[in-house]
Amino acid sequence: MDKNRCQWVSDEQIYIDYHDYEWGKPSHDDQQLFEMLLLEGAQAGLSWITILKRRENYRKAFDHFDPVKISQYDDRKREELLQDERIIRNKLKVNAFINNARQFLKVQEEFGSFDRYVWQFVGGEPVLNDWEQHEDVPDYTEESKQMSKDLKKRGFKFVGPTICYAFMQSTGMVNDHTKDCFLYHGSI
């Protein structure tokens, strides 16, 4: 029997799996939070499926999203990445990955974990929304605007309010499964 999923999910298995097993599930793992922040930034101007299909390639190209290693990338490594056909070869986005790794480590040092820092924007608990349909889901919220403003103040790149909201959804800080989805409030 087919399950009713959020409207944005296509019939591609990679999308179904992402929706069913990851999107909207609370994550408190700094490594996963870092990966999703970078991947959501990489999505800017593209569809999520474009990034999702390249996720494993990004993991290989960027040392499995190890922020310490990425923060130490030099010009040679940057040029190597810009030639890597497995990923989106956008100079601004590659530079942002490296920059954001450095800023991420500073936040970890200041707050003890990135988890503690980002979850403060939702009061430490997932926001459970009650959207009837996909069209009701906003592109950003006051919380994502606050997160974006603070991340930018800390030197992060590709962290606008819409990117931050997508990050919040993907890491379960916000549960936006619509009421007709089999995971509506059930992924917590």
C-alpha positions as CSV (number, residue, x, y, z in Angstrom):
1,M,0.0,0.0,0.0
2,D,1.4,3.4,-1.0
3,K,1.9,5.9,1.8
4,N,0.7,9.5,1.4
5,R,3.8,11.8,1.5
6,C,4.4,15.5,1.5
7,Q,3.6,16.9,-2.0
8,W,7.2,17.9,-2.8
9,V,8.4,14.3,-2.8
10,S,8.8,12.8,-6.3
11,D,8.7,9.1,-7.1
12,E,12.5,8.9,-7.1
13,Q,13.6,6.5,-4.4
14,I,16.4,8.8,-3.2
15,Y,13.7,11.5,-2.5
16,I,11.3,9.1,-0.9
17,D,14.1,7.8,1.4
18,Y,15.2,11.3,2.3
19,H,11.6,12.3,3.2
20,D,10.8,9.1,5.1
21,Y,14.0,8.6,7.1
22,E,15.6,12.0,7.5
23,W,13.6,15.2,6.7
24,G,12.0,16.5,9.8
25,K,13.7,14.1,12.2
26,P,15.5,16.0,15.0
27,S,19.3,15.9,14.7
28,H,21.6,16.9,17.5
29,D,24.7,15.5,15.9
30,D,27.2,18.3,15.0
31,Q,28.6,16.4,12.0
32,Q,25.1,16.0,10.5
33,L,24.2,19.5,11.3
34,F,27.3,20.8,9.6
35,E,26.7,18.6,6.5
36,M,23.2,19.8,6.2
37,L,24.1,23.5,6.6
38,L,26.6,23.2,3.8
39,L,24.4,21.2,1.5
40,E,21.4,23.6,2.0
41,G,23.8,26.4,1.0
42,A,25.0,24.4,-2.0
43,Q,21.3,24.2,-3.1
44,A,20.9,28.0,-3.5
45,G,19.5,28.5,-7.0
46,L,19.1,24.8,-7.6
47,S,16.6,22.1,-6.7
48,W,17.2,20.0,-3.7
49,I,17.1,16.8,-5.8
50,T,20.2,18.1,-7.7
51,I,22.1,18.3,-4.4
52,L,20.7,15.1,-3.0
53,K,21.8,13.1,-6.0
54,R,25.3,14.4,-5.5
55,R,25.4,14.1,-1.7
56,E,27.7,11.1,-1.7
57,N,30.0,12.9,-4.1
58,Y,30.1,15.9,-1.8
59,R,30.9,13.6,1.1
60,K,33.9,12.2,-0.8
61,A,35.1,15.5,-2.2
62,F,34.8,17.3,1.2
63,D,36.3,14.6,3.5
64,H,32.9,13.4,4.8
65,F,32.2,17.0,6.0
66,D,34.9,17.0,8.6
67,P,35.0,20.7,9.6
68,V,38.6,20.5,10.9
69,K,39.9,19.1,7.6
70,I,37.8,21.5,5.5
71,S,38.9,24.5,7.5
72,Q,42.5,23.7,6.6
73,Y,41.9,23.5,2.8
74,D,44.5,25.6,0.9
75,D,44.4,27.2,-2.6
76,R,45.5,23.9,-4.2
77,K,42.7,22.0,-2.6
78,R,40.2,24.7,-3.6
79,E,41.3,24.5,-7.2
80,E,41.1,20.7,-7.1
81,L,37.5,21.0,-5.9
82,L,36.6,23.5,-8.6
83,Q,37.7,20.9,-11.2
84,D,35.7,18.1,-9.5
85,E,32.9,17.2,-11.8
86,R,31.1,15.1,-9.1
87,I,30.0,18.3,-7.3
88,I,28.5,21.7,-8.3
89,R,31.7,23.6,-9.2
90,N,30.6,27.0,-8.1
91,K,33.6,29.1,-6.7
92,L,31.5,31.1,-4.3
93,K,29.9,27.9,-2.9
94,V,33.2,26.1,-2.6
95,N,34.7,29.1,-0.8
96,A,31.7,29.2,1.5
97,F,32.2,25.6,2.5
98,I,35.7,26.3,3.6
99,N,34.8,29.6,5.3
100,N,31.8,28.0,7.0
101,A,33.9,25.2,8.3
102,R,36.2,27.8,10.0
103,Q,33.2,29.6,11.5
104,F,31.5,26.4,12.6
105,L,34.6,25.5,14.6
106,K,34.5,28.9,16.3
107,V,30.8,28.4,17.2
108,Q,31.6,24.9,18.6
109,E,34.3,26.4,20.7
110,E,32.1,29.2,22.0
111,F,28.9,27.2,22.7
112,G,30.4,23.7,23.4
113,S,28.6,22.3,20.3
114,F,27.0,23.6,17.2
115,D,23.9,21.7,18.3
116,R,23.5,23.9,21.4
117,Y,23.9,27.0,19.2
118,V,21.4,26.3,16.4
119,W,18.7,24.7,18.6
120,Q,18.5,27.8,20.7
121,F,16.6,29.4,17.7
122,V,13.6,27.1,18.4
123,G,14.0,27.0,22.2
124,G,15.6,23.6,22.1
125,E,12.5,21.7,21.0
126,P,11.2,20.9,17.5
127,V,8.5,23.3,16.2
128,L,5.5,21.1,15.1
129,N,3.6,22.9,12.4
130,D,0.1,22.2,11.3
131,W,0.1,22.8,7.5
132,E,-2.8,21.5,5.5
133,Q,-0.9,21.4,2.2
134,H,2.5,22.2,0.7
135,E,1.5,25.6,-0.4
136,D,0.9,26.6,3.2
137,V,4.5,26.0,4.2
138,P,6.5,29.3,4.4
139,D,9.8,29.9,2.7
140,Y,11.2,31.3,6.0
141,T,10.1,32.3,9.5
142,E,11.1,34.8,12.1
143,E,13.3,32.1,13.7
144,S,15.1,31.4,10.4
145,K,15.5,35.1,9.9
146,Q,17.1,35.4,13.4
147,M,19.3,32.4,12.7
148,S,20.4,33.9,9.3
149,K,21.2,37.2,10.9
150,D,23.3,35.7,13.6
151,L,25.1,33.3,11.3
152,K,26.0,36.1,9.0
153,K,27.2,38.2,11.9
154,R,29.5,35.3,12.7
155,G,30.9,35.3,9.2
156,F,28.9,32.4,7.6
157,K,28.1,32.5,3.9
158,F,25.1,31.2,2.0
159,V,22.9,31.3,5.1
160,G,19.9,33.5,4.1
161,P,16.6,33.1,5.8
162,T,15.3,30.6,3.2
163,I,18.4,28.5,3.4
164,C,18.2,28.5,7.2
165,Y,14.6,27.5,7.1
166,A,15.4,24.6,4.8
167,F,18.2,23.6,7.2
168,M,15.8,23.8,10.1
169,Q,13.3,21.5,8.3
170,S,16.0,19.0,7.2
171,T,17.4,18.7,10.7
172,G,14.1,18.4,12.4
173,M,14.2,21.7,14.2
174,V,10.9,22.3,12.4
175,N,8.5,19.5,11.5
176,D,6.7,20.7,8.3
177,H,5.2,17.3,7.3
178,T,1.7,18.3,6.1
179,K,-1.4,16.9,7.7
180,D,-2.0,14.5,4.8
181,C,1.5,13.0,5.1
182,F,1.9,9.7,7.0
183,L,4.7,11.4,9.0
184,Y,2.7,14.3,10.1
185,H,4.0,14.9,13.7
186,G,4.9,11.2,13.7
187,S,8.6,11.5,13.0
188,I,9.3,13.0,16.5
